[in-house]
Amino acid sequence: MKKGLFIVFEGGEGTGKTTAIDSIYNWIIDNNLNCIKTREPGGITISEQIRQVVLSKENKAMDARTEALLYAAARRQHLVEKVIPALEEGAIVLCDRFVDSSLAYQGHARDLGIEEIMSINKFAIGEYMPDISVLFDLDPQIGLERISNNDCREINRLDLEKLDFHQRVREGYNIIFENNKDRIVKIDASKSKESVIDQIKNILKPRIWTNIN
């Protein structure tokens, strides 16, 4: 039986998810709570190896369905090897992306169908879904500009997609949000880093402390 709290950060490229996760992780740890941070695809050795394949700029010929299946495979291994054990120990798990990414990117932006991609992922994740998904909403043009101005961030295959693709990713996320408002909370990622962190803390405070008390 799951005891912990599964919190996922979602959004398009350059929305600031990774920076926010680091800040929220430190905030939770400073409050003496058991917390881990991880990412998809990746988080453990096998999934990191899949990440290298699926995000490599050399793999431009990758078929959309192949891409979707690779993400689902990485997700399964990451879930059973890292996420589930941490939740069963009562930890708060902060994850950079989960199934909503596949629904937005492959389901909507790649035109494979949101329901079809969910079917693939149901086989991978079973009944595990995030307790809270924080959606970073940002104009894709701004996100891509942030990436181009960030010398510390490695450019991957998805970053090289045309603006139209990233606009469709945002559309996909908004469709998913409208159908899952009980789980997904949307924040304005165009604000300053401090404002974004404050938005997230206000969302998470009641859930975290209710969950552990």
C-alpha positions in Angstrom: 0.0 0.0 0.0 1.4 3.4 -1.0 2.3 5.6 2.0 4.2 8.4 0.5 3.3 11.3 -1.8 4.0 11.3 -5.5 4.4 14.8 -6.9 5.1 15.3 -10.6 6.3 18.5 -12.4 5.1 18.8 -16.0 5.4 21.3 -18.8 7.1 22.0 -22.2 10.7 22.7 -22.9 12.3 25.6 -21.0 9.5 26.1 -18.5 11.7 25.9 -15.5 10.7 22.6 -14.0 14.1 21.3 -13.1 15.1 24.5 -11.3 11.9 24.5 -9.4 12.3 20.9 -8.3 15.7 21.6 -6.8 14.2 24.5 -4.8 11.2 22.5 -3.6 13.3 19.5 -2.7 15.6 21.7 -0.5 12.5 23.3 1.1 11.1 19.9 2.0 14.4 18.6 3.3 14.8 21.7 5.4 11.5 20.7 7.0 13.0 17.4 8.0 10.8 15.3 5.7 11.8 12.2 3.8 12.1 13.3 0.1 13.8 12.2 -3.1 13.9 13.9 -6.5 14.2 12.1 -9.8 13.4 12.5 -13.5 11.9 10.9 -16.6 13.2 9.4 -18.7 16.0 8.4 -16.4 16.4 8.3 -12.6 18.0 4.9 -12.6 20.7 3.2 -14.8 18.5 1.4 -17.3 16.1 4.4 -17.8 19.1 6.7 -18.2 20.4 4.5 -21.0 17.0 4.7 -22.7 17.1 8.5 -22.2 20.3 8.7 -24.1 18.7 6.9 -27.1 15.4 8.7 -27.1 16.8 12.2 -26.7 20.0 11.9 -28.9 20.2 14.5 -31.7 21.6 11.7 -33.8 18.3 9.8 -33.8 16.3 12.0 -36.1 14.8 9.0 -37.9 13.1 7.7 -34.8 9.5 6.7 -35.5 6.8 8.3 -33.3 5.5 5.0 -32.0 9.1 3.8 -31.2 9.6 7.0 -29.2 6.4 6.4 -27.3 7.3 2.8 -26.5 10.8 3.8 -25.3 9.4 6.4 -22.9 6.9 3.8 -21.6 9.7 1.3 -21.1 11.9 3.8 -19.3 8.9 4.8 -17.1 8.2 1.2 -16.1 11.7 0.5 -15.0 12.0 3.8 -13.1 8.7 3.2 -11.4 9.4 -0.3 -10.1 13.0 0.3 -9.2 12.9 3.7 -7.6 9.5 5.4 -7.3 7.4 2.6 -5.8 10.0 1.6 -3.2 10.4 5.2 -2.1 6.6 5.7 -1.8 6.3 2.5 0.2 8.9 3.8 2.6 6.7 6.9 3.1 8.9 9.3 1.1 7.7 12.4 -0.9 8.8 11.7 -4.4 9.4 14.7 -6.7 9.6 13.6 -10.3 10.4 15.7 -13.4 7.8 14.4 -15.8 5.6 11.3 -15.8 2.8 9.9 -18.0 1.3 13.3 -18.9 4.4 14.1 -20.8 3.8 11.2 -23.1 0.2 12.1 -23.5 1.1 15.7 -24.5 4.2 15.0 -26.6 3.4 11.7 -28.3 -0.3 11.6 -27.9 -1.2 15.1 -29.0 1.9 16.7 -30.6 2.8 13.5 -32.5 -0.8 12.8 -33.4 -0.8 9.3 -32.0 -3.8 10.0 -29.9 -4.0 10.7 -26.1 -6.2 7.7 -25.4 -3.9 5.4 -27.4 -0.8 6.6 -25.6 -2.6 6.2 -22.3 -3.3 2.6 -23.2 0.4 1.9 -23.7 1.3 3.6 -20.5 -1.4 1.8 -18.4 0.5 -1.4 -19.2 3.6 0.2 -17.9 2.4 2.0 -14.8 -0.6 -0.1 -13.7 -2.6 1.9 -11.2 0.1 4.3 -10.2 -0.6 7.9 -10.9 0.7 11.1 -9.3 -1.1 12.5 -6.3 -0.4 16.0 -7.6 0.8 17.1 -11.0 2.1 20.7 -11.2 1.8 22.0 -14.8 4.2 24.7 -15.8 2.3 26.8 -18.4 4.5 29.0 -20.6 4.4 30.3 -24.2 6.7 27.9 -26.1 8.5 30.7 -27.8 9.7 32.0 -24.4 10.7 28.5 -23.3 12.8 28.0 -26.4 14.4 31.4 -25.9 15.3 30.4 -22.4 17.0 27.2 -23.6 19.0 29.1 -26.3 20.2 31.5 -23.6 21.1 28.8 -21.1 24.7 27.7 -21.7 24.5 25.0 -19.0 21.6 23.1 -20.6 22.4 20.5 -23.3 20.2 20.8 -26.4 18.3 17.5 -27.1 16.4 16.1 -30.0 13.0 17.5 -28.8 14.5 21.0 -28.4 15.2 21.0 -32.1 11.6 20.5 -33.1 9.9 23.4 -34.8 7.8 25.9 -32.8 4.6 24.4 -34.1 5.4 21.1 -32.4 6.0 22.8 -29.0 2.7 24.8 -29.4 0.9 21.5 -29.9 2.6 20.1 -26.8 1.2 23.1 -24.8 -2.2 22.4 -26.4 -2.0 18.8 -25.3 -1.1 19.7 -21.8 -4.1 22.0 -21.6 -6.4 19.3 -22.9 -5.1 16.9 -20.2 -5.4 19.6 -17.6 -9.1 20.3 -18.4 -9.9 16.6 -18.0 -7.9 16.1 -14.8 -8.4 19.2 -12.6 -8.7 17.0 -9.5 -5.0 16.0 -10.0 -3.3 18.7 -12.1 -2.7 22.3 -10.9 -1.6 24.8 -13.5 0.9 27.6 -12.6 2.1 30.6 -14.6 5.7 29.8 -15.4 6.3 33.2 -17.1 6.7 34.8 -13.6 10.0 35.2 -11.8 11.6 32.2 -10.2 10.7 33.4 -6.8 7.0 33.8 -7.7 6.9 30.4 -9.3 8.4 28.8 -6.2 5.9 30.6 -4.0 3.0 29.4 -6.2 4.2 25.8 -5.9 4.7 26.0 -2.1 1.2 27.3 -1.6 -0.1 24.4 -3.6 1.9 21.8 -1.9 1.8 22.9 1.8 -1.7 21.6 2.6 -1.1 18.4 0.7 2.3 17.6 2.2 1.4 18.4 5.8 -2.1 16.7 5.6 -0.4 13.6 4.2 2.2 13.2 6.9 0.0 14.1 10.0 
